[in-house]
Amino acid sequence: MASRSTGTHAGLKSTSSGRSGRRPTRRPRPHRPRPPRELRDAGITPRKALGQHFLVDTRTLRRIADACDLTPETDVVEIGPGLGGLTVELASRAHRVIAIELDDALAAYLKRRFAGSNVSVLNLDALEANPAQVLGHAMPYVLAGNLPYNVAQPLLRHFLEANTKPKHIVAMVQAEVAQSIVAKPGEMSLLGISVQLYGQPKLLFRVAPTAFYPPPKVRSALVRIDVSPKPRSNVRDTEAFFRVARAGFSTKRKQIRNALANGLGIEASAAAEMLSRAGIDPRLRAQALTLDQWSALAKAWIALGRPEGAG
């Protein structure tokens, strides 16, 4: 029987050297989650090259589906359905689900699993998908999915910039990416500007690695983006807007005047003129500018004849 006061066993004396007669403490073995049943049924091994980490936590899957605000009339495009855990939740709430899966083996499994249901499985690259063609109409829809970390950013841009835009996007991304998406001026990034030009993002909640199989090495977070019908901040020329923004963030640790000069290949005086016309302090850094300021800067660049490559 253990002694509460000393932590030694009855009949044994503790010595000054700390030897109490106990066996050496063994370190607990690291927890290795078992593959989900669906993965075993499909006979598939997760592919690192595709960034496959399957979301398997039932409570999290339901929270994502709830965040989509679906009705029996809603069409959903799901990116990266994986084993179909989220697909089940979406299909039970929506009119229909178009699940886009790049992996051939997973797509074949999903087609078998959801045969005869309101789920259509397309085996293609989502970056090449035309939303209007996939849906068969140009009406608003909801985009959802557990986005592969290695292509999350281009996927968001692809659907936000498409002619047929979603009403809103509910996506699981790397937590660091989520923070960048919802960043405010002072911590703004090119990704944040790229998303916020088209809609209002919000970080809903974070998800631990243990909710996935296999567990990723990073934490994840769910973001929702309420998409605007047109680009915000009265931006009409998105090509010019992003050319200037990319230049500004090309060396974001520099003052915006120097960053623009470097990124556009123009003289510092030309960059200063752009900033003067836009009413922006040339000593600021790119991450400090608001969406409206980037819009004004792009308009100033256009008004000056889009100077580029002269410096």
C-alpha positions as CSV (number, residue, x, y, z in Angstrom):
1,M,0.0,0.0,0.0
2,A,1.4,3.4,-1.0
3,S,2.2,6.0,1.5
4,R,0.5,9.4,0.7
5,S,3.1,11.4,2.6
6,T,6.2,10.0,1.0
7,G,5.1,8.1,-2.1
8,T,7.1,5.0,-1.0
9,H,5.9,1.4,-0.6
10,A,5.3,0.0,2.9
11,G,8.3,-1.9,4.3
12,L,10.7,0.0,2.1
13,K,12.9,2.9,3.2
14,S,13.7,5.8,1.0
15,T,17.4,6.5,0.9
16,S,19.2,9.8,0.4
17,S,20.2,8.8,-3.1
18,G,16.6,8.6,-4.1
19,R,16.5,4.8,-4.5
20,S,13.1,3.7,-3.3
21,G,13.0,0.2,-4.7
22,R,10.7,1.2,-7.5
23,R,11.1,0.0,-11.1
24,P,12.3,2.5,-13.6
25,T,9.5,4.6,-15.0
26,R,8.7,3.8,-18.6
27,R,7.9,6.6,-20.9
28,P,4.4,6.2,-22.4
29,R,4.4,5.2,-26.0
30,P,3.2,7.9,-28.4
31,H,-0.5,7.5,-29.4
32,R,-0.8,6.2,-32.9
33,P,-4.4,6.7,-34.2
34,R,-5.8,3.7,-36.1
35,P,-6.8,4.2,-39.7
36,P,-10.5,5.0,-40.0
37,R,-12.7,2.1,-41.2
38,E,-13.5,3.9,-44.4
39,L,-9.8,4.1,-45.3
40,R,-9.4,0.4,-44.7
41,D,-12.6,-0.3,-46.8
42,A,-11.2,1.8,-49.6
43,G,-7.9,0.1,-49.4
44,I,-6.1,3.5,-49.6
45,T,-3.0,4.9,-48.0
46,P,-2.9,8.7,-47.5
47,R,-0.7,10.4,-50.1
48,K,1.7,13.0,-48.7
49,A,2.1,14.5,-52.2
50,L,-1.5,15.5,-52.2
51,G,-1.5,16.7,-48.7
52,Q,-4.0,14.1,-47.6
53,H,-5.1,14.4,-43.9
54,F,-8.6,13.1,-43.6
55,L,-10.9,14.9,-41.1
56,V,-12.5,12.1,-39.1
57,D,-13.8,13.8,-35.9
58,T,-17.6,13.5,-36.0
59,R,-18.3,16.6,-33.9
60,T,-16.0,18.8,-36.0
61,L,-17.6,17.5,-39.3
62,R,-21.0,18.5,-38.0
63,R,-19.8,21.9,-36.9
64,I,-18.4,22.6,-40.4
65,A,-21.7,21.5,-42.0
66,D,-23.7,23.7,-39.6
67,A,-21.4,26.7,-40.5
68,C,-22.4,26.3,-44.1
69,D,-26.0,27.4,-43.3
70,L,-27.5,25.0,-45.9
71,T,-31.2,24.6,-46.9
72,P,-32.9,21.9,-48.9
73,E,-32.6,24.2,-51.9
74,T,-28.8,24.8,-51.6
75,D,-26.3,23.3,-54.1
76,V,-22.8,22.7,-52.6
77,V,-19.5,22.2,-54.2
78,E,-17.1,20.3,-51.9
79,I,-13.4,20.4,-52.5
80,G,-11.3,17.4,-51.4
81,P,-14.1,15.2,-50.0
82,G,-11.5,12.5,-49.0
83,L,-13.3,9.6,-47.3
84,G,-16.7,11.4,-47.5
85,G,-17.2,12.2,-43.8
86,L,-18.1,15.9,-44.5
87,T,-20.0,14.8,-47.6
88,V,-22.4,12.8,-45.6
89,E,-23.2,15.8,-43.3
90,L,-23.5,18.2,-46.3
91,A,-25.8,15.9,-48.3
92,S,-28.2,15.5,-45.4
93,R,-28.7,19.3,-45.3
94,A,-28.4,20.4,-48.9
95,H,-30.3,19.9,-52.2
96,R,-27.2,18.2,-53.8
97,V,-23.4,18.0,-53.4
98,I,-20.9,18.0,-56.2
99,A,-17.8,16.5,-54.7
100,I,-14.5,17.2,-56.5
101,E,-11.8,14.7,-55.8
102,L,-8.3,14.6,-57.5
103,D,-7.2,11.2,-56.2
104,D,-8.4,8.5,-58.6
105,A,-8.7,5.8,-56.0
106,L,-10.7,8.0,-53.6
107,A,-13.0,9.2,-56.4
108,A,-13.8,5.6,-57.3
109,Y,-14.5,4.8,-53.7
110,L,-16.7,7.8,-53.2
111,K,-18.7,7.0,-56.4
112,R,-19.4,3.6,-54.9
113,R,-20.3,4.9,-51.5
114,F,-22.7,7.6,-52.7
115,A,-24.2,5.8,-55.7
116,G,-27.9,6.6,-56.0
117,S,-27.7,9.6,-53.6
118,N,-27.8,13.4,-54.0
119,V,-24.0,13.4,-54.3
120,S,-22.2,13.6,-57.6
121,V,-18.5,12.8,-57.6
122,L,-16.1,14.4,-60.1
123,N,-12.6,13.1,-60.5
124,L,-10.7,16.2,-61.5
125,D,-8.4,19.0,-60.4
126,A,-10.5,21.7,-58.6
127,L,-8.1,24.3,-59.9
128,E,-9.3,23.5,-63.4
129,A,-13.0,23.3,-62.5
130,N,-15.4,25.8,-64.0
131,P,-18.1,26.3,-61.3
132,A,-20.9,27.0,-63.9
133,Q,-20.1,23.9,-65.8
134,V,-19.7,21.8,-62.7
135,L,-23.1,23.0,-61.3
136,G,-24.9,23.1,-64.7
137,H,-26.0,26.6,-63.9
138,A,-24.7,30.1,-62.9
139,M,-26.7,30.5,-59.7
140,P,-25.0,31.1,-56.3
141,Y,-23.9,28.1,-54.4
142,V,-21.9,27.2,-51.3
143,L,-18.2,26.1,-51.5
144,A,-17.0,23.9,-48.7
145,G,-14.1,21.6,-47.9
146,N,-11.1,20.5,-46.0
147,L,-8.6,22.1,-48.3
148,P,-5.2,20.5,-48.9
149,Y,-2.6,22.7,-47.2
150,N,-0.3,22.8,-50.3
151,V,-3.0,24.3,-52.6
152,A,-5.4,26.1,-50.2
153,Q,-4.4,29.6,-51.3
154,P,-4.7,29.1,-55.1
155,L,-8.0,27.2,-54.6
156,L,-9.5,30.1,-52.8
157,R,-8.4,32.6,-55.4
158,H,-9.7,30.3,-58.2
159,F,-13.2,30.2,-56.9
160,L,-13.3,33.8,-55.6
161,E,-12.3,35.1,-59.0
162,A,-14.6,32.8,-61.1
163,N,-17.5,34.4,-63.0
164,T,-19.9,32.2,-61.0
165,K,-19.0,32.9,-57.4
166,P,-20.1,31.1,-54.3
167,K,-22.5,32.8,-51.8
168,H,-20.0,31.9,-49.1
169,I,-17.0,29.6,-48.6
170,V,-16.5,27.4,-45.5
171,A,-13.0,26.0,-45.6
172,M,-10.6,24.2,-43.3
173,V,-7.1,25.5,-43.8
174,Q,-3.8,25.6,-41.9
175,A,-4.2,27.9,-38.8
176,E,-1.4,30.2,-40.0
177,V,-3.2,30.6,-43.4
178,A,-6.5,31.3,-41.6
179,Q,-4.8,34.1,-39.6
180,S,-3.4,35.6,-42.8
181,I,-6.8,35.5,-44.4
182,V,-8.6,37.4,-41.6
183,A,-5.6,39.8,-40.9
184,K,-6.3,43.5,-40.2
185,P,-4.1,46.4,-41.4
186,G,-0.9,46.3,-39.5
187,E,-0.6,42.6,-40.1
188,M,-2.0,42.4,-43.6
189,S,-0.7,40.0,-46.2
190,L,-1.1,39.5,-49.9
191,L,-3.3,36.6,-49.2
192,G,-5.5,38.6,-46.9
193,I,-5.9,41.3,-49.5
194,S,-6.6,38.7,-52.2
195,V,-9.5,37.2,-50.1
196,Q,-10.8,40.4,-48.6
197,L,-11.1,42.1,-52.0
198,Y,-13.9,39.5,-52.8
199,G,-15.5,39.0,-49.4
200,Q,-15.6,39.3,-45.6
201,P,-13.7,36.5,-43.9
202,K,-14.1,35.3,-40.3
203,L,-12.2,32.7,-38.3
204,L,-14.8,30.4,-36.8
205,F,-12.8,27.9,-34.7
206,R,-9.5,26.0,-34.5
207,V,-9.0,22.3,-34.9
208,A,-6.4,20.1,-33.2
209,P,-4.3,17.7,-35.3
210,T,-6.0,14.8,-33.5
211,A,-9.1,15.4,-35.4
212,F,-7.4,14.2,-38.6
213,Y,-5.9,10.9,-39.9
214,P,-3.0,11.0,-40.2
215,P,-2.6,13.9,-37.8
216,P,-0.8,16.9,-39.5
217,K,2.1,18.5,-37.8
218,V,0.3,21.9,-37.7
219,R,-3.0,23.1,-36.3
220,S,-6.0,23.9,-38.5
221,A,-8.8,26.4,-38.5
222,L,-12.1,26.9,-40.1
223,V,-12.8,30.1,-41.9
224,R,-16.0,31.4,-43.5
225,I,-15.9,34.0,-46.3
226,D,-19.1,35.8,-47.1
227,V,-18.5,36.6,-50.8
228,S,-19.5,40.0,-52.2
229,P,-21.2,40.2,-55.7
230,K,-18.5,42.5,-56.9
231,P,-14.9,43.3,-55.7
232,R,-14.9,45.5,-52.7
233,S,-13.4,49.0,-52.3
234,N,-14.8,50.0,-55.8
235,V,-12.0,48.0,-57.5
236,R,-12.8,47.8,-61.2
237,D,-9.4,46.7,-62.6
238,T,-8.4,43.7,-60.6
239,E,-5.4,43.0,-62.8
240,A,-3.9,46.4,-62.0
241,F,-4.9,46.1,-58.3
242,F,-3.0,42.8,-57.9
243,R,0.0,44.0,-59.9
244,V,0.4,46.9,-57.5
245,A,-0.3,44.8,-54.4
246,R,2.3,42.1,-55.5
247,A,4.8,44.9,-56.0
248,G,4.1,46.4,-52.6
249,F,4.6,43.0,-50.9
250,S,7.6,42.0,-52.9
251,T,9.8,43.4,-50.1
252,K,7.3,44.0,-47.3
253,R,10.0,45.0,-44.7
254,K,10.8,48.1,-46.8
255,Q,8.8,51.3,-46.8
256,I,6.1,51.2,-49.3
257,R,7.8,53.7,-51.6
258,N,10.9,51.6,-51.9
259,A,8.9,48.4,-52.2
260,L,6.8,49.7,-55.1
261,A,9.9,51.1,-56.9
262,N,11.6,47.7,-56.5
263,G,8.5,45.6,-57.3
264,L,7.5,47.6,-60.4
265,G,11.0,48.4,-61.6
266,I,10.4,52.1,-61.5
267,E,12.3,55.1,-60.1
268,A,11.6,56.0,-56.4
269,S,10.3,59.4,-57.6
270,A,7.6,57.7,-59.7
271,A,6.6,55.5,-56.7
272,A,6.5,58.6,-54.5
273,E,4.1,60.3,-57.1
274,M,1.8,57.3,-57.0
275,L,1.7,57.4,-53.2
276,S,1.1,61.2,-53.2
277,R,-1.9,60.8,-55.6
278,A,-3.3,58.1,-53.4
279,G,-2.8,60.1,-50.2
280,I,-0.6,57.5,-48.6
281,D,2.4,58.1,-46.3
282,P,5.4,56.8,-48.2
283,R,7.0,55.6,-44.9
284,L,4.3,53.0,-44.3
285,R,4.9,49.3,-45.0
286,A,2.8,47.2,-47.1
287,Q,1.2,45.3,-44.2
288,A,-0.2,48.6,-42.8
289,L,-2.3,49.6,-45.8
290,T,-6.0,49.1,-45.9
291,L,-8.0,47.6,-48.8
292,D,-9.2,51.1,-49.7
293,Q,-5.6,52.4,-49.8
294,W,-4.5,49.6,-52.1
295,S,-7.5,50.5,-54.3
296,A,-6.4,54.1,-54.4
297,L,-2.8,53.1,-55.1
298,A,-3.9,51.0,-58.1
299,K,-6.0,53.9,-59.5
300,A,-3.0,56.2,-59.1
301,W,-0.8,53.7,-61.0
302,I,-3.3,53.5,-63.8
303,A,-3.6,57.3,-64.0
304,L,0.1,57.6,-64.4
305,G,0.1,55.3,-67.4
306,R,0.9,52.0,-65.5
307,P,4.7,52.7,-65.3
308,E,6.7,49.5,-65.1
309,G,10.2,48.3,-65.8
310,A,11.8,51.6,-66.3
311,G,14.0,51.6,-63.2
